[in-house]
Amino acid sequence: MSSQDIPEENLPAAQDHAHGSVSVADEETPFADPGMPPHEHRAQDIDERAAKRSERAVALLFTISMLATLGFIASYVTIPHDKSIFVFPIGHISALNFALGLTLGVALFCIGAGAVHWARTLMSDVEMVAERHPIAAEPSVRAQVFDDFRQGAAESGIGRRKLIRNTMFGALALVPLSGVMLLRDLGPLPHNSLRHTLWAKGKLLVNVNTNEPLRPEDVAVGSLTFARPEGLEETDEDFQDQIAKAALMIVRLLPNDIKDKQELAWSHEGIVAFSKICTHVGCPISLYEQQTHHVLCPCHQSTFDLSDGARVIFGPAGHALPQLRIGVNDEGYLEALGDFAEPVGPAFWERG
Ligand code: FES
């Protein structure tokens, strides 16, 4: 309905708002200013029932947004991450991702749609003229801005239309909960799982290349061998988590070359086993210099002396590589005599 369809007596009194001045072209201003078109009243300006309908529509959109946010939270908590559904024409997709995307999309869309509908149908639609002015605002201009803001707030009806105001605040307050819920993905807490590995008394040392348990005679002087604990398979669901802690490197030294007494006591016939995880930021160590018995981390060149308790002789690593105490079982295989005596990996532990 436009203002042309409404009897003259039902239209609101003419307002004082300027619609722009009309000017004709002359020599100084060669382009005529036609001024603003006549203002047309909206149905909501002249019909209280139409205004109420718009108010309810806006409140409904904000309410849907609140429900969608609650749906987002419910989906996140209840839908298993491995459940999939068929959605035409996309095909099979994750039910959790679909539900999270749909509910968050609806929540944000309804806030936007509610705000737009509110502005288009209920807030003042009088054309405003903003004159250009210098960038540095005069005190009087700042005062004018505050006055305009107060006037805009009054004209938006935010104080008078409590239903819209309350539902909007509710929608805006709830929608950040979606982000808060996603923080749950940072968990679960590791508790003390990072302080222990799969190594335990009696676990055989398995060669990662041959998948065979190692015997002392398999480890030659000057060679570098990598091992994992017996029972840990690449097909295990937590293989990466476990091997990141339990990866082991084995070297055979001449017993006389071992300077550190504890290292010698924890070795078997010169065979020593150390964590393969660099104590700087956790890269896997892979370079061995057999003449010097040094191992080198390729990430930042930390260097450890395997003949002297794997102490750091160069680079940013904070402490020596943890050693695994080993022995030989009745069948002649190399076995662990327990877990590492200290946590493996970066020096976080010294600060903890
Ligand atoms: S991770 Fe090994 S030196 Fe940085």
Residues whose N, C-alpha, C, O or C-beta is under 5 A from the ligand:
A	BS01	FES	C278 H280 V281 G282 C283 C297 C299 H300 Q301 S302
